[in-house]
Amino acid sequence: MGKARQQFSMDIIAVDIADAEHRVYSIIGSRHKTNRRTIKIKSCDKIDPRESSDPRVVDHFREQLATMKPIPSKETKTKDAPSQEEE
């Protein structure tokens, strides 16, 4: 078996982008015994905590999530489309 690169994403709680990158390097390095120079981070984006399924993120934002409105589902009707009742 040889070395293989695998793409993945992680939800991290951090103050800024530099802190998030540091935490990813730390987590991956400790779990898989890899050096920071072998880890390549393609992007680092801020997400809505309602989109995360990571237990640490859900626990950290628990009080905020309780007061936030749910994310609209993709199945909801748009304002431009007439409903069945209007026709």
WOBELMO-V265611 format. One record per residue. N is the residue number from 1. SS is DSSP state (H for helix, E for strand, L for the rest). PHI is phi in radians with two decimals (* if undefined). NEAR is the number of other C-alpha atoms within 12 Angstrom. Layout:
# WOBELMO-V265611
[[N	SS	PHI	NEAR] [N	SS	PHI	NEAR]]
This chain:
# WOBELMO-V265611
[[1	L	*	3] [2	L	-1.89	4] [3	L	-1.38	7] [4	L	-2.42	7] [5	L	-1.61	9] [6	L	-2.29	9] [7	L	-1.51	11] [8	L	-2.78	13] [9	L	-2.31	18] [10	L	-2.33	26] [11	L	-1.77	27] [12	L	-2.18	33] [13	L	-1.66	29] [14	L	-2.60	21] [15	L	-1.34	12] [16	L	-2.57	14] [17	H	-1.13	17] [18	H	-1.08	17] [19	H	-1.16	15] [20	H	-1.11	22] [21	H	-1.10	27] [22	H	-1.03	21] [23	H	-1.14	23] [24	H	-1.14	30] [25	H	-1.00	25] [26	H	-1.14	20] [27	H	-1.15	20] [28	H	-1.13	23] [29	H	-1.08	18] [30	H	-1.32	13] [31	H	-1.30	11] [32	H	-2.06	14] [33	L	0.96	14] [34	L	-1.95	17] [35	L	-1.44	16] [36	H	-1.07	19] [37	H	-1.24	12] [38	H	-1.60	15] [39	L	-1.67	22] [40	L	-2.00	19] [41	L	-1.72	23] [42	L	-1.40	10] [43	L	-2.67	15] [44	L	-2.45	22] [45	L	-2.15	18] [46	L	-1.44	18] [47	L	-2.09	16] [48	L	-1.37	20] [49	H	-1.06	27] [50	H	-1.24	26] [51	H	-1.47	18] [52	L	-1.52	23] [53	L	-1.98	18] [54	L	-1.20	17] [55	H	-1.05	17] [56	H	-1.16	16] [57	H	-1.21	23] [58	H	-1.07	21] [59	H	-1.16	17] [60	H	-1.14	20] [61	L	-1.80	22] [62	H	-0.97	16] [63	H	-1.18	13] [64	H	-1.19	16] [65	H	-1.15	19] [66	H	-1.18	14] [67	H	-1.70	10] [68	L	-1.42	14] [69	L	-1.29	12] [70	L	-1.17	13] [71	L	-1.22	14] [72	L	-1.09	12] [73	L	-1.35	10] [74	L	-1.24	7] [75	L	-1.48	7] [76	L	-1.19	11] [77	L	-1.33	12] [78	L	-1.54	11] [79	L	-1.21	7] [80	L	-1.31	7] [81	L	-1.43	11] [82	L	-1.23	10] [83	L	-1.45	11] [84	L	-1.13	7] [85	L	-1.29	6] [86	L	-1.32	6] [87	L	-1.34	6]]
